[in-house]
Amino acid sequence: MTTALEAAGRTLLWSHDTLGLHLLADSDGGVRLGVSGQDGDRLLPLVEVIATDHGRTWSGERFIDTAIGERLRYRDHETTEDGRWRRTTIRLFDARTGLTAGVTLRSAPGARALRAQVRLSNEGGAPIQLENVSILALGGLVDETGSLDGLTLHWADNDWLAECRWRQAAFREHVVPLSRSAHGHEGRGCFERYSQGSWSTGRHLPVAALTDRAGGAWLWQIESSAGWRYETGEREGAAYVALFGPDDAHHQWRHTLAPGAEFTTVPAVLVGVESGGLDAAFGELTACRRLGRRAHPDHTALPVIYNDYMNTLMGDPTTEKLLPLIEAAAAAGAEVFVIDAGWYDDDAQGWWDAVGAWEAADSRFPGGIEQVLDAIGQHGMTPGLWLEPEVVGVRSPLAQSLPPEAFFRRGGTRVTEHGRHHLDLRHPAARAHLDRVVDRIVGEWGVGYLKLDYNVNIGPGTESDGESAGAGLLGHHRAHLDWLASLLDRHPGLVLENCSSGGLRMDYAQLSVAQIQSTSDQQDFLRYPPIAASAATAAAPEQAAVWAYPQPHFNLDEIAFTLVGALPHRIHLSGFLDRMAPEQFELVRSALAVYKEIRQDIPGSVPFWPLGLPGWEDSWIAYGWRAESATWVAVWRREPGSGPAGEASSRADRSGAGDSARTLTIPHLRGTPVRPVAQYPEAGGATATWAAADGRLTVSLPRSNTAVLLRLAPQ
């Protein structure tokens, strides 16, 4: 019996039944990926490639409809399994240029996520100058009625002090109907988001989604610290999504592929769910993130971290200031103590533009920094230090002693940004210098935790040996990841924190190797809740470090408020704990005790948002996570304009700022008798009632600027 595919002259090469995707070969060998059941004309070529002398067949802002993409033809494919992943590699060939593309699609059994990566090789006789390569291109996306009218776009703006700000709009607000039948052509534009410079998340997160009104969702993530871009638009009456690494137009990336040479794109992940919306999609993405990262005991141990910086020493550590904090942090229950920036500062002109040698300042530590590190260990905590390894200050002796080729250069001139030069870790001298620094700090001083910061956006990259700036940045980025992995190979117990002025390089290229991600530098505790509540959209909860900085001048509500935000994730504790009254200190200590009871549930947890992803000015915010033993929900009620920043809210609707109660919907517990318990703070005045039939939790916080962590355990 002839199938519909055979009748249409198409061959099914691959399918992912859980995701509802299939890969079709046309009668002429063209290969396209799309939603099962969608017509092949709506689908895009599996790989889109722009070369300088082989551009697009329809000019515009889109990076699809490329000449090479249309010419690529099926060569062969194979599927392998290793217990964790099922890998299918489809190989394509362009007869005109000799370019081959190997597309590897990986998925875990039963998962609704697909991880993609493309390897290009030049089998021709002439170089090919690449300007853009897609990682994944998917077409045929429609809403539950088969149209585009019910689709919603979701994306996240990201900025210093204001990370993970999710926004949404109807698809048709950004991709308007153009009456294609009237002129016979597709549009030239699209909805796009992309990175700029070396802060991969300095503008947006490399994560976005399309949802429909029936609860279906497509969610994607690009894993790159060196340039990324995604676009979505309309093609043949359906939506498409195309994911890219760096390109020439946005990142000054060009790559000359010589005969016999290869190039591999950065990876990307696609998640698809039929119901449950964004919550279900982020649950699948969280599982995929856990599967794709380097294994490390920190992912399940989750020790409590005290860091001396935020609203406390602020880069001015000394033995005299640190010893009381060490004693107080240990008494409160901290298990790691990190000495943040400034420990090397012995310069009358300041340290910012003089860093690079990473030697302890004798004036700050008269008995040597080892005395302080030993004190941390004697109090039962792991010592940690702050480093910014990729930069060298313009006044540092290393700026002259290292070879010129060890630094970023453009146009033959060394790049300077905010008083710093940038190391190129592809150069052996740069890497050897950092290896000596880390091996001294970890191997000789006994440091077990490194906070690795990155406080400059160095721009498009470095030009070395005729390469483009963007290609240089990608090369350095890959060398940097290799260097991080080598540190963990040599020091298996070492924990690495990824920081970039907070969350400005918060991507899963970094987090596939680093154990912890700093989520923000936000110092106003009333501004932190939307960041904390959305942190799991950018990082797995057990990798997302959230600041809690209780202070002696805080009242008890404020102390609990700042601590509640950290309890669902990784605790970055700070504050002058040594100056607190006994009642204040006990409230901090009890929060850490609660965390140690519940942290075993975090590494396998599934995040959800009972009030939806929060807006920046929302007064009521909620974040929850499901575990085997219970469901947990953190709830905040705040007045953002009343905090230390003293800023008046610019939002007319403050999401019920004057209300003392809010009802949350928790669908996965609908019909289940549960008992809500205020886990922390126990005496904060919060109450909660549960309506099992509707799956509705009503939470009362009688005072503004208060928060509570609730445990919902089945009765």
N, C-alpha and C positions, 0 to 999 in steps of 0.2 A: 504494500500500500504506500503510495507516495505521500510524504509528509509535506506540511506547508512550507517548511524551509527548503526542501528539495524542489518543490514546485517553483519557489522564488529564486532558485539557482544559488542557494546559500548552504554552507556546511557548518554545523555546530562543532566548534573546536574545544570549547571549555564552558563549563557552567558552574555557578555557585548557587545551589538551590536555596541555602539559608538566606543569602543576600538577595536572591532573585535576579542575578546577573548572568548574562551569557556572552560568549565571544563567537562571532560569526565570521566565516570566510566567504566573500562574494565569489561569484563564478570566475572572476578574473584574478582572484587571489588576494584582494584587499581584505584587511582584517579590521573589524569594528567591535567595540565593547558597548553594551547597553543593557537596559532593563529588559528582562524576559517578557516577550509578548509585544515589544515595540517594533515597529517597522524599521528595516535596515536603513532606509533613507534618513531617518532621524538620528542615526548613530554617527559618531565621529571615528576617524581613523584611530587605531589603537595608539599610535605615536605621532605626534606633530613635531616637525623639525624645521626651524628656520636657519638657513645658511645665508651668507652674504650674497651669493650668486644664485640662490634658490629660495625665494621668498614665499609670499602667500598668493593664492589664486584669487582672493577677494580682499582688497586692501582695506585697512581700518585699524581700530584699536584692539581688535581680537587677535589672539595668537593661535587661532585654529585655521582650518582651511589652508594648510601649507602645501606647497608643491611637492616636497619630498614626502610628506605624510600621505598624500593622495597616491603617490607612486609606489610606496612600500608594499611588497607582496610577500605572501606567506612562503616560508621555507620549510620549517618543521616546528615541532614542539614536543616537550617531554614533561612528565610529572614524577616527582620523587617525594618521599615522606621520611621524616626522621623522628617521629614520635611527638614532636612539638609543633612542627609546621608541615603543611602540605604545599609543596612548591611546584608551580607550573611555569615553565619558561617557553615563551613563544618567540621564534626567531623570524625576522622579516628582512627583506633585501630590496634595495633600490638599484636597478640595473644601470641607471644613467650615471650615478656617482660612485657606485661600489660600496655605499654605506649599508651596514647591517645593524639591526636593532634587536637586542635580546631583552624582552620584557618579562620580568620575573614577578609573579603574583603569588603571595604567600598568605595562607590563612590557617588558623588553628581549628581543629575539629569542633564543630558545633558553634563556632563563633560567627558573629555577624559583622566581621571586620576583615578587610583585605589590605595587605601591605604591598606596595608596588615600588619597583625600581627599574631603571632602564640602563642598559649598557650598549653603547654605540661602538662600532669598530669600522675602520676604513679598509676595505678590501680592494679599493681602486688604486689607480696609479698617480693621483694628484691629491694634494692637501684639500681638506674641506674646512672652511672657517665657519664654525657653529656660532649662532647668536641666540638660540633659544631651543630648548628641548623639553617636551612635556614629560611628566612622570606618569600621569594618568589622565585620560580624557574619556568622559562618560556622557552619553547622550540618552534621549528618550525619557526624560524625567517629566512627569505630569502629576497633577493632584488626583484625588480619589475619583473625580468625575472625568478624568482624561483631559483636563484643560490646565491652564497656567494660573487661572484666577484665584485658586485657593492656596497657592504657594506663598510661603513667608520666608524671607531672608533673615538670617541671624549672623551677626559678626561682632567682634570685640575690639573696641578701641583700647589702646594701652599707652600709658604715659608715666613719667616719673611722678610718684606719689599718687597716681590714679590708675592703677592697673586693673585689668580684667573687667572693663566696663562694657557689658553686653548691650547690644542694640538690636532692634528688629524693625522690619518694614515689609509691607506687601511686595512680593516679587514685581508686580506690575507698577509699583511706584518708581522702580529703577530700570526696569526693562519694559517699556511701554509698547502696546500694539502698534505696528507700523503698516498694516494693510498690505502684507507682502504680495497678495494676489494682484494688486494694482500696478506693481512695478517689477515683479518677478525676481527680486533679489532679497537676500537676507539683510538684516541691519549690519551696521559697521561697528557698533558700540557694544558694551557689556558692563556688568557690575564687576569691579575688580578691587582687590586690596593687595598691597605689597609692602615689603620692607625697604628701608633706606639705610645704607651704610652698614656699619658693623654691629649696631644694636638691632638684632633681628626682630625684637618686639618693642622697639622704640615708638612705633606708630600704632600697630595692630598686633593681635595674636595671629599666628599662622593656623588658626582653627576657625571654622565657620560651618554653617548648616543651611539646608533648605528643609522646611517642614510643610505638611499639608494639614487640613482641618480634621482628618480622621486619625491623627496621631502618628502618621508615618514621618520619617526623618532620614535625611542623608547628611552625614556629618563628616568633615574631612580635617586632616592635620598634615602639614608639611614640616619635615624634620630637617631644618637647615639653620645654621648660624651665619650663613654667608650669602644671603639673598634668597627670596622666595616671592612667589606671586600666585594668586588664584583668580580665576574669572568664571562668571556664570552669565548666561544669556539665553536667547531664544534661537532655535534652529529647527526648521521644518515643523513649527507649531509645538515643539517640546523644549524643555529646558536642557541645558548641558552644563557640565562642570569640567573645567580643565585646570590641572595643578602643575606648577612649574617650580624649578629651582631658580637660580639667578639667570638674568637675561641681559642683553646689550642695552635695551631701551631704558631699563630701570636701575640696573646695577653695574653698567659698564663691563659686562661679562661677555667675552668672546673667547673661543677656544679653537685653536688650529689643530685639526685632527690629521696628522700626517699618515701616509700610507702605512698600514700595519699597526697603527696606534689605536688605543681604546679610551673611552671616556664613560664614566658612570655617574648618573644623576644622584641627587640626594633622594632619600626615601620619602614616601607619603603614605598615609593611611586613609581608607574610606570605610565608613560605617553606614549601614542601612538597617532601619527597623520599620516594621509595619504598624506598630502601635507603641504607645508609651511616650512618643514625642522626644523632646530633648533629653529628658531624664533617662529614658531607656538608651538613647544613643550615647550619652556620656558614660553610662554604665559599661557599654560595650567598648568604648574607647579607653576607659580606665583599665579594663582587663587586657586590652591590646598593649597599652603602655607597660603594664607589669610584665607581660610576656617578652617584650622586645628589648628591655634594658639589661644591663650587666647585673648579674646576681651579686648581692652583698648582704651580710648579716644585719646591717643597719636598717634595711627595709622592714625587718620584723622586730628588731630590738627597740627602736624608737626612744632612745634616751632623752631625758629632759636637758635642754641646752640653755645655759646662761651666757649672755653676751654683754660685755661691759659698755657697749656703745650707745644704744638708742635711748635718748633722753637721760643719759647718765654721764659717763666720762666723755663721750663725744670726741674720741680721738686723742685723749690726753691721759693715758694710763701711766701710773707710777707704782712703785712698790708700796708706798704709803697709802695710796688710794685703793689699790687692788686687794690688799690683804683683808681688810674688813668686809669687802664685797665677797671674797672667796669664802670666808667663814659663814657669812649670812646665806649665800647661795647654797652651800652644802647643807646647812641646817634646814633650809626650805625644801630640799629634795632634789636639787639639780645634780645631774650626772656628768655633764660636760661643762667646762668653763672656758669661754673663748675670750682671749685678749684681742680686741679689735684694733683698728687703725691707730697709729701713733707710737707703737712700741719701739720703733727704729728711729724716732725723731730726735736728733741731737744737733739740729741746725738752727742757728739764730734767725735765719731767713725763712724758716718753715720747711715742711717736709714735702709738700705737694709736688714740686718740680725737682726734687732731689732724690726720689726713691729709686731703687734698683738693686742695691747691694743686699738689703734685708739683713742688716746687722743690728743687734739690740743696742739701744742708746744707754751708755754707761750713766749718764746724768739722771736718767729715769729709774735705773735699777742699780743702785750703788753696790749691792751684793751680787749683781749679775741677774739676768732674766731667769737663769736656771733656778735661783732661789724661789722666785714666784711660781714657776712651773712645778717645782717640787712641792710647794705648799698646796697647789691644786691637787696633785696626786695624793698628798698626805690627808687631804680631806675627802678622799674617795671619789674624786672626779677625774675625768680625762682632760688633759690640757689641750687647748686649741689656740691657734694664731690666725690672724688676718694677713693675707697677701694679695697683691695685685700684680701677678707674675708677668703679664704680657706687656707691661709698660716700663719705660726707663725715663726718669725725669731729665729735663734738658741740662740741669746742673749736676747730674750724677756723673762721677768719674767713668762709669760704664758707658756713657754716651760717647766717650772718646776711645775707650780701651777695646770695645767690641768692634768687629769689622763693619764697615758701612753696609755690606750686603746682609748683615744680621738684622737690619731695620727695614720698616716699610719705606718705600720710595716711590715717587711718581714724577715722571719727566726728568729723572736723574737727580731729583732733590729729595732729601730726607723729609718725611712728613712729620710735622709738629702740630699737636692739638692740645690745647689747654695745658701747656707747659710740659707735655710728655711726648716722647717718641714711642713707637710701637715695634716690638720684636716680631720677626718673622721666624716662627718655630720650625720652618723647613731648613733653616741654616744651622749647621751643627754647633757653631759657637753659641748661638742663642739657647739652644736646647741644653748644651753642656752646662752653661751658666745656671739655668734653672734647676737642673738635676743636682748640682752641687748645693744650691740653696735648700732645696727640699730634703735632700739626704742629710744635711746638717741639722735642720730643724726637727725632722722626724727621727732620724737615726741616732743623732747625738743628744738632742734636747728632750726626746721622748714625747713630742707632740703627736697626738692621735687624731686631730681634727684640724682641717685647713679650710678657712673661709676664703675662697678665691673670688676676688672682686674684679670689676671691669668698668671703669668710670669715664671712659672716653668713647665717643663715636668717631672712629678714625676715618670715616668716609668710605669711598667705594673699594679701597683695598690698596694693593701694592703692585707695581710694575717691575718685574724681574726677568731679565733675559728675553725681552720682547713680548712678554705676556700682557694681557689686558689687566687693568686694576681689579676687576671682578674675579678673574681667574686666579689672581694672586691671593685675594681674600679667601676664596674657596680652598686653595692649596694650604694656606696657613690654618684655616679652620680645621681641615682634616688632620694636619700635623698636630694641632692643639689637642684634638680628641685622642690621637695616638699617644701623645705625651701624658695626658691624664690617665689613660689606661695603663701606661708603663709604670706610673707611680703606684697604682693599685697592685700591679704585678709584683713590684719590689716590696711594697708595704701593704700586705693584704688586709690588715685591720684598720688602715687609714680611712677616715671619712672625709669626703670632699663636698663642700657646699658651693653651689653655683650662685653667684651674685653679680649683678650688673646695675649699680645704683638702684638696688632693689630688683625689679623684675623686667629689665630692659633687654635681657638676652635669655628669656624664659622659653626655651624651645626644647624639643625632644631629641635634638642632636646632642645638646649638652646633657640632658637628663637621662640619656641612654647610658651615660658613663658616671656622672656625678650622682651622689646619693640624695642630696637635699637642694631645694631651690628657695632662695630668698624671694618673697613675694612682693615686698615693698619697702621703701624708706619712709613711709607715711608716719609722722610723729604725733598727729592728732588722733587720740584714741577713738573719738567719735566719728572720724572719717574712715577708720579701718574696716568696719563691718562689711561694706559691700565688696571690698577686696578679699577679706577672709572668706566670705560666703561664696564667692566665685572662684576661689583659688583652685578648686578641684577641676575646673574647666581647662586649666593650663597645666596642671601637674597632678599626679596621683596623690591622694590625701596624705599618705605617709612620706611624701617627698616635699610637700608644701609647707615651708616654715613661716609661721605667722608670729609677729611680735606681740608680746604682752609686757607692758612696761608700767606696772603699778608703782606709785610714788607715795612718799610720806604725806604729801599735801592732798592726796586723793581721799575722798570719803569712801565708805565701804561699798556703796553702789558702783562707784567708778573703778575700784579695784576689781570687783567681780566682772564688770563690763569688759575690761581689757583682757581679762583671763579667759572668759568664755570663748572669745574668738579664736584662741589658740588651741583649745582642747580638742577640736575635731581633726587637727592636723599635726604638725610638729611644733613644739613649743620653743620659741625664741624669747626667753625670759630676760628682762633687764630691769632697771630701776634701783634706787638706793634702798635696798632691803635692809641694810644695816642701820638705817635711821628710822625704821618704822616702829610704831607703838605695837605692843603685843597683840592686840585685837586685829590690827592690819596684817601683821606678819602671819598670824594664824590663818587668815583668809587666803593668803598666798599659798601657805603650806598645804592647806586642805585642797586647793585646786590641783596642786601637783600630785597629791595622794589620789584624787579622783582620776587624774590622767593615767596614773600607773595601773589603776584597776581596769580602765577601759581601753588602753592602747593596744591590747592584743586583738581587739575587734577592728582596728583601723586598716591594717594591711590587706585584708580581704574584703573591705567594705565597698558598698555600691552607693555613690552619692545621689542625692536628689534635692530638689528645691520646691518645698511645699507652697511657696508664694511666687514661684517663677524666679528666674535670674534677676537679681536686684538692680534697681536704678540707683544712680549715685546719690540722690537726695531722698531715697525712700526712708520713711520713718520706721516701718516694720520690715524686718528682714529675717529670713529663715533659711537654714541649711540643715539637711538631714543626711544620715547614712544608715544603710541597712547592713546588719551583720547577722550571723547565725543565731546569736543568743538574744538579740534585741534590736530595736530601731532607736536611733538617737536623733534628737532635733535640737539645734541651737537657735534661739530666738532673741532678736534684739529689738528694743523700742528706743528710738533716739530722736533728738532734735539737733541735726548737724550744725545749725547756725549758732548753737549755744556753747560750743566747745572752746578749747584753747585758741583756735584760730580766730574765733569771733566773727566768722563770716556769715552774713545773712543769706538764707536760702533764696535762690533765684527760681525755684520751682513752685508754681502756684499750688499744685496738689501734692501735699507732703505725705500721701499714702496713709492718712489717718493719724496725723501727729497728735491730735487731741484724744484719740481713743485709748482706752485702757485695756482693751481686749481685741484679739484678732483670731479668726478661725482659719485653720490650715487644712487642706485636703491631702490625705495620705492614702492614695489608692491601693497600695499593696497590702494595707492592713484592713481594708474594708471588709466588714463581716467578722472581724476577729476581736474578741474581748481582750482589751489591754488595759493596763493600769499605768497612767502617766505619773512619773516620779521626778520631782525637781532634784536632779543629781548635784547640781552646783549652780548658784549657792543654795544651800539648804534653807537658809533663813532669810532669803531675799524678798519674800512676799509674793512670789510668783505662784499662780495656781493654774491647773489645767484640767479640763474635762474631755471625755472621749465619747463620741457617738459612733458606735461600731457599725450600725447599719449603713451610714453614709460615709464612713471612713473620715470623719471630721474631728479635728482636735482644736478646741478653743482654749487659747492661752491668755491669761490675764497678767499683765505687768502694770501694777497700779501707779508706778512712778515712771516718768520719762528718763531716758538715758540709763536704762537698766537692761539686763540680759539674763538668760537662764539656759542651762543645758538640761534637757528632759530625756529621761529614759522611758521608752515604751516597751514594756515586757509583756508577753502573752500571759494572761491569767490562767 
